[in-house]
């Protein structure tokens, strides 16, 4: 998985590319830890280019969500499709973590 970071409307926008699985979480663990300490309103994961999501990826998102929430900040997800979207819906994570169809819908929210 590749990770690209940008700033967007006082949020840290993180573009994820590839599989969000145990290997990716292990490789990018320090980055995910860093996001808990960012000074922005929160973090937005752009998952438009994520084709596979497993329990480790879910765990990393839930960990980040809880850490951000404890500081009154948010985690938001955009661009979900395919298997990642089905898994997020099946686990009802989309009822806790805000999801948006794309960056434009997030920006006008």
Phi, psi and omega in degrees: 000135173259147181233126176240133183247137177219166172256140182208114177049051180065017175243152171274113179268123182242112179270118179259141183220119179112203180277133176259080186232190183302318180296317180294317180298317179297316181295321187253018183305316181298322178295317179297321176298318180300322181297334179290341182252005181291155185268358182287174177298335182167197184234139175243119174268117173272108184256022181303328184251021176263119183261343182215137179226132177237186183301326179293320177294318176300314180300318179296319179294316180295319176303310181296317179303312181295318180294318179293316182300324180294341176253019181058039175238172188235156164246132178231150181240135175231154172074024179293139174203169176058218184301316178301319180295316180299318180292317178300319179289318180300318180276358180060027177292330179293349176274349180247315179262125182296135177239148180225148183299318182202180182298321180299315180293329175293316184294326181273355180288000000 
